[in-house]
Amino acid sequence: MGAALALAERGVGRTAPNPNVGCVIVGDGRVVGRGWTQAGGRPHAEAMALAQAGEAARGATAYVTLEPCAHVSPRGPACSDLLIAAGVARIVAAMGDPDPRTDGTGFARTRAAGIAVTTGVRQAEARAMIAGFLTRRTRDRPFVTLKLATSLDGRIARPDGESRWITGPQARAHTHLERSRHEAILVGRGTLEADSPRLDVRLPGLERRSPRRILLSRTAEPDWETIASPVAIADLAGVDRLMVEGGAKTASAFLAADLVDRLLLYRAPLLIGEGRAALGDIGLTRLADAHGRWTRTDSRMLGSDRLEVYERG
């Protein structure tokens, strides 16, 4: 299952509206097929792994990070049917599929065909892997990551707006990696006018994974997708993972609307003093309401900068 989860990670931010799934097929003690959901959602992980395994899939065990789908689509057959036809003897799945077209039917169908099914293996990791897919279905919007790069005293720029560069090259490279894991990236009008950001991925080999550029503004801008308010992210078709990069007004608007699921806080070892704060008013009326809101899930050094990752508590 660990190998299947690693394969699923290859599709993070690339498979909407489908979940990013990984599949490993093991027969006679060796791996005979590997697959992960391809860009745009097809082929599915199971279809890719079965095509690689061929006849070696008969009598084998399929490890999948999500329940095999049970619905036939114009884009391809149901994975539960493919596994049955291939003669797989056992399925080990991390979790069920909340999509009402499958939701237990994939497991029921394969069990009815005589395939042994085990579920719940490393489920928490699998759920985290498809956070975008799950958020779209439970909250009818993308999973939102807010990125902030600040000084030790919480500033994102000098009073005159100078902000390049607060963090060092390792932190900036990590930001580009994060961009590659999102279907779209959003900034506000102020950031656009001050920085003219490219918002692409400039890591060797990942340039093609640059996300769609979204502008939060009431005025349309050529070559940009524009939305007028944070809640309009629900209407972004094909976006299950959205990264918000700035600036303070935009970040505050998303926090005030309770639309942030994950925080990336890059903190540089420098003091700016009087300058531009990372956040403005986020609608907090009582300090007690701020406690328990965020849970730290990662902390690491990136060169001389520290990255802390927080998720909704």
C-alpha angles and dihedrals in degrees: 000000000000089000091048091051090050090053091048089055090064089070099049109134093005109078108060130174085027125061120255104249134179128207133188122184118203123193128172091356097306137090109258100169140024129184145163132186108276127227111292092023102283141130095033120230094253093050091052093047094046092050089054094046097048113171090352088077091072108106092002132127120248117208110200131174093216136030110275110258118256102197127089114231131193084242096057149326126288112276092222088060091047092053091049093048091049091057097240109177100202140020123202111191131183096211147345124267113250091203103116090223089066111013099139096337093096091056093043093050095050093045090051088055090057098260116141110234127200119183140185098048108152089342097163091057091047092051091051090049093059097037091133094053092047095046091051089055100041100037102021093235140080124281104259126216116190116204121202126178111192145162119249089269094053100259125142097189145001117268090267091055098257107152108149108136121002094147128045132249096272092055091046091050089052089052089055090051089052091050089056089058095059131072092217141015126207136204134168131247092262093057091046093053096041100043109014087217121206093204091197131133113260100181117119109261095011101072091108090059095069109139129237113271117239125188123204102215142117089229122069119238126205114253092013133099105232131204124182101215140014093253089061089076085087088072096055102114116214093016118115096151120045126183118205114203107174164140126277096262093050094044091050092049092055093046092047089052090050091237100130118102101170136025126209107195115186110187122192122206096245139096123225102175112192106030145103115319121230092233141025128193111338096178097261110157100170129031089220089065091061095061119095093014098113133040120199111232101171141016127179144148119253103191105302093339127086123225120203122184121202131183133194111287 
